[in-house]
Amino acid sequence: MGSANAPRILGRNCDKCLDACKQPVTGFSVDAAVFYNRLKNTLVQLPYIDPDTFASVYVNEANSRAFGVDLGARLDSSAFTGASLNLFAAVAWNYSNARFTRGDSRGNRVPEIPLHYGSLTLGMEHNAGWHASVTLSHEGRFFTDPANTRAPLLVGEDCIEDAECEPLAADDTIDLREPIVLGAVPSRTLLSARISYALPGTGATLWLQGRNLTDKAYVADYQNGMRPGAPRTVVAGVSILFR
C-alpha cells in the first residue's frame, strides 16, 4: 500500500486498438472502435483515505487486461429534406471488460469501471443558431474494491482487525463521509436536457442545461464514504469561441 504521494508507476502498457471506422452514408454516420489493453503492475485506488495522513491509499494489484468496444451513431433529417430545421438522433455505447489476471484478485473486475455505459439523445437544431435536445444516459454497476464486494458493507476499525463487517440495511443512518463503505455501486439511468443559442457573428453561445431532471436519488460512488448523486440541477452559461 502507499499514498497519493507515492510514485504512480504503472509498468508496461500494451495497447492494440482497431481505430474508429466510419461508414459514409448520407444523413447517417457510424463510428466504431475496438480496444484491448494489457497492464502490468496495476495501481488501484482503494475507497478510503489514510486516517493519519488523510491521503488516498493505493495498492498494487498485479496485472490486468481490458477489452471492449465503443460505438456511436447519428441520424440527421436535414440530409434528406434539405430544410433549415434538422431533427437528429444520436446513440453512444461503451463496453469495457477489465479484470485482474494475476494476484489475489485474479478474475475480479477492476474497480470503478462499469461494463456498460451509453446514452441516447434526441434533438432539433436550426441554421439560425438554436439547439434543443434531451438525453437519456445509463451507467452500469461497478465495484469499488479489488475484492469485488457486492452487498454494501460498513467497515470500521473492528471490521479491519477482526474481519467482521456490518452489512448496511435500508433504514440505516450513517455519516456519509466518515465510515468506509465497500460494495458495488448500482447502475443508474438519468435524464438531462439542453437548449442553446449561438449569437450571430460573435462566437458566443448561450446555453441552459438541466441534469437529473427526474430528481432521482442514487449512489454515485463509495469513495471515502457513501457519495450521493447530484439532485436535479439547472446550469446556465456562455461559451465563447475565439478565432
Beta strands, then each sheet from edge to edge (+ up, - down):
strand 1: 2-3
strand 2: 13-22
strand 3: 28-39
strand 4: 43-49
strand 5: 56-60
strand 6: 64-76
strand 7: 85-100
strand 8: 116-126
strand 9: 130-139
strand 10: 142-143
strand 11: 153-155
strand 12: 166-167
strand 13: 180-182
strand 14: 184-185
strand 15: 188-198
strand 16: 204-211
strand 17: 219-221
strand 18: 227-228
strand 19: 233-240
sheet 1: 1+ 5- 4+
sheet 2: 2+ 3- 6+ 7- 8+ 9- 15+ 16- 19+
sheet 3: 10+ 14-
sheet 4: 12+ 11- 13+
sheet 5: 17+ 18-
end
